Amino acid sequence: MKKTLFLLLSILLITGCKDVKLESGENAIVTFKEGGISAQELYETLKETYGAEKLTDLIDSHLLNELYEETDEEKNYVKQSLSSAKAAAKEMNADFDLYVNYYYGVANEEAFKNYIALNYKRSLWIEDYGQESVTDKQIKEYYEDYIVGDMTVSHIQINSNATSDMSEEDKEKEENKAYEEAKDIIEKLKKGEDFSALAKKYSDDEATSSNGGSLGKINDDNGITEIVDAAKKLKVGSYSSSPVKTSYGYHIIYKSAEDKKPELNDETKTKIRAVVGKEISSEPSFYLIAMKALREKNEMKITDSKLEKAYNDNIARNEAAYNAN
């Protein structure tokens, strides 16, 4: 369906080079014994039905290709996506062209690669525009609420013995067992036992247990997210009151020191802008906002009134769908 308008535009060009005309003087695409159908008539009908979606792709492709050069990362992304699609089509015993036409609305392999490349560049713009949308107020608020100096942290890690081949019930039992063991260690800490000694005795992290569970200095850019977030909430000299779960297991976190918070200079602002921008761009509705902004920034105008209406109606439908969700 997405290729329909493009094919019609091609038909108009082709028929424009021939002398087959109707009595009206328009180029004929179909003729009958009396009269026929003009290429313009077919184009006018289909542009209202499929034109807005295809026109949007053409607009975005033009603007984004001007903005972003093709990179090795993009080539690899397209290559991997193509490989995955071919594997999926093969698994379904489906012809590849029919597969991508059904699931992606494109005609063939080349059109599929163009479709993937377009969406890759769209994601680049959405991320960039997310950062561009961050305000000074948001940067200041994030700095005050989340930025801390480097924290000297130790941990005790308790692994779960759950495995992928276990039943869900057995997995849950093993998870609960590890969680309860971590809670028992917290009770020992409450009774005054030494954190370092407990780490050497109980921690399943072989890389740190021998030195009392020390993780050294950590922060957002060099620590496991869950551990860093937990450490930020702790006062110096305190430990987590409940186990902290990560993909590695359950952890008891101890913060022994914290450096002075870095100044809010250009470097810090850039880091904050990247984090906050990523949060903004991850909002589902931000896709529409970002792409609309790109078109407006380039002073896009649709000179065909019917296509303009179809385009605006399509945008409104998409916005309503996102708001409904």
QUILINMO-V516649 format. One record per residue. N is the residue number from 1. D_LAST is the distance of its C-alpha to the last C-alpha in Angstrom with 1 decimal. Layout:
n;d_last
N;D_LAST
N;D_LAST
//
This chain:
n;d_last
1;25.5
2;24.8
3;28.5
4;29.5
5;29.8
6;31.7
7;34.1
8;34.7
9;35.6
10;38.0
11;39.4
12;40.1
13;42.0
14;43.9
15;44.9
16;45.9
17;48.6
18;50.1
19;52.3
20;50.6
21;49.9
22;49.4
23;51.6
24;49.0
25;49.6
26;46.1
27;45.8
28;45.6
29;43.2
30;44.4
31;47.8
32;49.3
33;52.8
34;52.0
35;49.2
36;46.1
37;42.6
38;42.3
39;40.0
40;38.8
41;37.8
42;35.8
43;34.2
44;33.3
45;31.7
46;29.6
47;28.5
48;26.6
49;24.9
50;24.3
51;25.6
52;22.6
53;20.9
54;24.3
55;25.4
56;22.4
57;23.5
58;27.1
59;26.4
60;24.5
61;27.2
62;29.9
63;28.7
64;27.7
65;31.0
66;32.8
67;31.0
68;31.1
69;34.1
70;33.7
71;34.3
72;35.4
73;32.0
74;30.3
75;33.0
76;32.6
77;28.8
78;29.3
79;32.1
80;30.2
81;27.3
82;29.9
83;31.7
84;28.7
85;27.9
86;31.5
87;31.7
88;28.7
89;30.4
90;33.7
91;32.4
92;31.2
93;34.5
94;32.8
95;34.2
96;32.4
97;32.0
98;30.6
99;28.2
100;26.7
101;26.8
102;24.7
103;22.2
104;22.1
105;23.6
106;26.6
107;30.3
108;32.0
109;32.5
110;33.1
111;30.1
112;28.0
113;29.5
114;28.8
115;25.1
116;24.9
117;27.0
118;24.8
119;21.6
120;23.8
121;25.0
122;21.5
123;20.7
124;24.0
125;23.2
126;19.8
127;21.6
128;24.5
129;22.6
130;20.8
131;24.3
132;25.5
133;22.9
134;24.2
135;26.3
136;29.7
137;28.4
138;25.7
139;28.5
140;30.8
141;28.4
142;27.6
143;31.4
144;32.2
145;29.7
146;29.6
147;32.6
148;35.6
149;38.9
150;39.6
151;39.8
152;42.5
153;41.0
154;42.2
155;40.4
156;41.3
157;39.2
158;39.1
159;37.9
160;36.5
161;38.5
162;35.6
163;35.7
164;33.4
165;35.8
166;35.7
167;34.0
168;30.9
169;33.3
170;35.8
171;33.3
172;32.1
173;35.8
174;36.6
175;33.6
176;34.8
177;38.3
178;37.5
179;35.5
180;38.4
181;40.9
182;39.1
183;39.1
184;42.9
185;43.5
186;41.8
187;44.2
188;47.1
189;46.1
190;46.0
191;49.6
192;50.6
193;50.7
194;50.5
195;47.2
196;49.0
197;51.1
198;48.2
199;46.4
200;49.5
201;49.9
202;46.3
203;44.0
204;42.9
205;42.3
206;45.7
207;45.3
208;45.3
209;46.8
210;50.4
211;50.0
212;48.3
213;44.7
214;44.8
215;41.9
216;43.6
217;41.7
218;38.0
219;35.2
220;31.7
221;33.3
222;35.5
223;34.2
224;31.7
225;28.6
226;28.6
227;32.3
228;32.2
229;29.5
230;31.6
231;34.8
232;33.4
233;33.1
234;36.6
235;39.8
236;42.6
237;44.7
238;42.0
239;40.1
240;36.7
241;36.9
242;34.6
243;34.2
244;31.7
245;30.0
246;29.8
247;30.0
248;33.7
249;34.1
250;34.4
251;36.0
252;38.0
253;37.9
254;40.9
255;41.0
256;44.6
257;44.3
258;42.1
259;43.1
260;42.7
261;39.4
262;39.6
263;40.0
264;37.2
265;38.8
266;37.4
267;37.0
268;35.0
269;32.8
270;32.1
271;31.1
272;28.8
273;27.3
274;26.5
275;24.8
276;22.8
277;22.0
278;20.6
279;18.3
280;17.1
281;16.7
282;14.7
283;11.7
284;9.2
285;9.4
286;13.2
287;14.0
288;13.9
289;15.8
290;18.3
291;19.1
292;19.5
293;21.8
294;23.8
295;24.6
296;25.4
297;27.6
298;29.6
299;30.0
300;28.5
301;29.7
302;29.3
303;32.6
304;31.9
305;30.5
306;29.0
307;27.2
308;26.1
309;24.6
310;22.9
311;21.6
312;20.3
313;18.6
314;17.0
315;15.7
316;14.4
317;12.6
318;10.9
319;10.1
320;8.7
321;6.5
322;5.2
323;5.4
324;3.8
325;0.0
//
